[in-house]
Amino acid sequence: MLNKITTLIGSGLATLFLIGLATTLTRSSMIGFWDILPVFILMAVAIFMMFYEAFFDKN
């Protein structure tokens, strides 16, 4: 039970970090939405893979 809680907290903090990192790029006036779209896609894939490995891949 404690292992799942720490995994959830760690994954949540990593997710917040990745989302914060991606959103800081959108603050610049020189960078448009289409420039940052690949970063959002890669962040979404990384977050999905992180949660999949943490919770669903138990071989």
Secondary structure, DSSP 8 states (H G I E B T S, - for coil): -HHHHHHHHHHHHHHHHHHHHHHHHTTSTT--HHHHHHHHHHHHHHHHHHHIIIII---
